Amino acid sequence: MPVPDVSVLQKNIAANLAGGVWTGLMGLVFVPVYIHFIGIEAYGLMGIFATLLAIFFLLDMGLSGTLNREMARLAVQEGSAREMRDLLRTLEIPYWLAGLLISAIVIAASPFIAYRWVNAEHLSPGTVQTAIRIMGLAAAFQWPIGLYSGGLMGLQRQVPLNVIAIVMATVRGLGAVLILWLVSPTVEAFFYWQLAVSAVHVGVAAFFLWRSLPHAPEPPCFRRALLVNVWRFAAGMTGITVTVTILMQLDKVILSRMLSLEMFGYYALANVVTLVLYRLGGPVFTATYPRLTSLVALGATEDIKRLYHQSTQLVAVLILPAALVLAMFSEEVLLLWTRSPVTAEHAHVLVSILVAGTAVNGVLQIPYALQLAHGWTRIAILGNIVSVVLLVPLMIVLTTWYGAAGAASIWVALNVGYLLISVPVMHLRLLPGEQWRWYAQDVGRPLLAGLGVAVVGRLLIKADWPPLLMVTSLAVIGAGTLAAAACAASQLRVIARGRSIVTALALRHSHSGNPR
C-alpha cells in the first residue's frame, strides 16, 4: 500500500509556516493604513465581514474537513483516482450553491444590518448598507476557497497552496492600500477590491486542486453514493462547525449590538492580533493532520505516538513564546504597531485576555487533529454543546457588567475547560498512557521555560522607553523566550541535532519493516 513520501511533511510544515507568517503579516501591517484612510468605524465593518463569513461557515456542513480527510485516506489506496475526482465534483456542487445562498442572504439582510443592528456615528446607514451588499458578493467567491484548500491539504499539496495564499494576501493587502490611496479612500472601494481578489483566489485554488488529482479516464461526475459514504464523518464535522461557530462568534455578535461601532472596532483589532498565534501553530496542524490520517489508516501506532508528541511540542514552541510576549507587553506592542496611544489604551487589555485564551486553544490543535484522523468527532461536539449551554448566559451577563473585557474572558474559560476535561478523555481512548507526557513534557516544560524569560523581561522594560529601544528589547525578549521554550522541548532536540520529525519517522519505518 503506497504512502506519500514522509519528506513531504517537512516541506509542508515549512511551507505552511511561511504562508501563515506572511499572510498574518499582510493582515497586520496594513491595518494602521486602513484605519488612517477610512477610520476605525469602517474597520469595524471589516470585523463584521469576518464575523459573517464565520457564521455562514455553518453551511460548510463539514464538507471541507471531509474532503481533507478523504483525500488523505484515498491517497494511500491503489486505484482511487476516479473516486477522488468524483468526490471533489460531488462536494463542489453543493458548496457553490451554498456560496450563492450566503451571498443572497447577506444582500437581503443589508438594510436590517445597516439601519437596525450596527451603531455607526460617522458612517451613514446608506454607506454601511452598500458595504454590506459588496460583502455579500465577495462572500460568494470567498466561501469556496475553503473547500479547495481542504482538498489540497489532504493531498499534502501544501506548498502550492501556500504560494497561492502568499501571493493573494500580498495582492489583497497592498492592492487595497493603493486603491484607498490613489483611487478612492472609501469603505466601498475597499470591499470592491476584496471582491475582485476573492474571485481570482478561488479560481486559482480550484485550478491547482484539479491539476493535483491523479488522472482518470472518465470525466468527473456527481455521485450521490459518495455522499452516503462520507455522511457520518461530515455530520460530525457539521456538529463541530456549528458549535465552534457559536462559541467563537457569539462574543462578536453580542458586542456588535451592545457596543458602539468604534468600540467594536477596537475589539476586532484585538482579535486580529490573536490571529498571529494561529498563523504560527496552524501550519503544523495543517501538515500533521493528513499525515496522521494516513498513519491511522495503516495502523502504525508507534509512529502516531512519535509524530503526535513531536508535533505538539513544535506547536507549543511556536505559539507559547509569542503568546507570552503579546500578553505581557500588549500595550507596548499596540503602540508600536498602530502609533496611536488611544488605540493602545482601549485595546491592550482585550489583546492580553484574548491571546491567553488563543494560546491554550493553540496547543489543543494536535489532539484535535488526532481525533479527526480517527474519525472521532463525538467528544468535540459534546464538549462544545456543554460549553454553549454553560457559557451563553455567562457571556450575556459578563458583557453587560464588564463590556468587551467580560466577553473576552469567556474565551479563556472555554479553552481551559477543554484543556482540563477533553484532553484526558481523548488520551484515554486514543493514546492511553500518554496523557501526563503531553501535559508535562509537550506543553508544560516549554511554557514554564518561556514564562521565566518573559517575566524577567517584563520587570526590566519601562513603558516610557523610546520606540527603537523598545523594539530592540521586545525582539531580544522574544528571541530569549523562544530559545528557552525550544531548549525545554525534549523531542525537538532531535531536530536540533539534524534529524527532523519526518527523518525520524523514515528511519523507524526502514528498521521496523512496517508495511507500506
ABEGO torsion letter per residue (X at the ends): XBBBBAAAAAAAAAAAAAAAAAAAAAAAAAAAAAAAAAEAAAAAAAAAAAAAAAAAAAAAGGAAAAAAAAAAAAAABBGAAAAAAAAAAAAAAAAAAAAAAAAAAAAAAAAAAAAAABBBAABBAAAAAAAAAAAAAAAAAAAAAAAAAAAAAAAGBAAAAAAAAAAAAAAAAAAAAAAAAAABBBAAAAAAAAAAAAAAAAAAAAAAAAAABBBBABBBBBBAAAAAAAAAAAAAAAAAAAAAAAAAAAAAAAAAAABBAAAAAAAAAAAAAAAAAAAAAAAAAAAAAAAAAAAAAAGBAAAAAAAAAAAAAAAAAAAAAAAAAAAAAAAAAAAAAAGBAAAAAAAAAAAAAAAAAAAAAAAAAAAAAAAAAAGBAAAAAAAAAAAAAAAAAAAAAAAAAAEAAAAAAAAAAAAAAAAAAAAAAAAAAABBGAAAAAAAAAAAAAAAAAAAAAAAAAAABBAABBAAAAAAAAAAAAAAAAAAAAAABAAAAAAAAGBBAAAAAAAAAAAAGBBX
